[in-house]
Amino acid sequence: MREIIKVSKNNPDQKIIEKTSELLKAGKIVVLPTDTVYGLCIKAEIENSIEKLSEIKGRPPKKGVPLIIGKIDQLFDYTNQISAKKLEFLKCFWPGPVTFVFERKKNFKPIEDGIAIRFPEQKLCRKIAEHAGPFLATSANKTGEPILDNIKEISLQLRNVQFFLDAGTTKENIASTIVSLQKDSPKLIREGKVPFKKIVQSWNKI
């Protein structure tokens, strides 16, 4: 049976966090509001996790999916590529709507060449990622279709998903900026909510 639960993004009920976390840990796919758009989410370590999300979205499974963490310490479970300068730099934009791409640890299989990680400012995502562990999140829409900003439309489009957290209409509906830190300086992958110019300026100051 499909279930849609009302939730506050910045003051979430603990019982909702626990229920969502248990579903994620059981390998279920859920839709919830991230700090940018509604996300189609699954626990990071679930077998064939990216393939399951890709099947629902209707896109090739080789395309990577960002990882949401709930505290910055979780970053070190997925990458070794964090110098003191990079850690100081990350704290300029985290928590916030910037996704950074790192070299992944060899024991983390879902991403081939690198791993995209975001530490969101929004409390709901952070608390779920703390309780359930980091989870993969991609925009909750079919590939090639516009990004949707409300659960009613999302639930009609994604009929294979059974659990939704409804926080109302997302106001800005702007995706995160994606920046690679795999080399010695930031490289823009996708312009988004935070201007890349601002990111470069912060990097050059450190």
PEFEN-V279492 format. One line per field, one symbol per residue. ss: DSSP state (H for helix, E for strand, L for the rest). phi: phi as a letter, one per 20 degrees, with the letter a starting at -180 (. if undefined). psi: psi as a letter, one per 20 degrees, with the letter a starting at -180 (. if undefined). A space follows every 50 residues. Layout:
# PEFEN-V279492
ss: ???
phi: ???
psi: ???
This chain:
# PEFEN-V279492
ss: LLEEEELLLLLLLHHHHHHHHHHHHLLLLEEEELLLLEEEEEELLLLLHH HHHHHHHLLLLLLLLEEELLLHHHHHHLLLLLLHHHHHHHHHHLLLLEEE EELLLLLLLLLLLLEEEELLLLHHHHHHHHHHLLEEEEELLLLLLLLLLL HHHHHHHLLLLLEEEELLLLLLLLLLEEEELLLLLLEEEELLLLLHHHHH HHHHHL
phi: .fccdfbefdbfffffgffffffffeneecdbfefccfdecbffefglff fffffffmcfffffcfdeddbfffgffcbdeceffffffgffcdfrecdd dcfeffedefdfeaceccdffffgfffffffengcebcgebfgneffedb fgffffedfeedccdddnfffeldfffdcedfdebfcfdbfbfdffgfff gfffee
psi: pqpppqqphimqphhgggggghgghjjqpqpqpaifrpqoqqphjppkgh hgghgghlrpiiprpqppqiqhhhhiiiqilorhghggghihipqrlppq prpqqhjohhpghappppnqhphggghghgghrqqqpqpmqqpiqqpqjq hghghhhmiipipppokappgglprqppppkhaiqqppgppchpphghgg gggii.
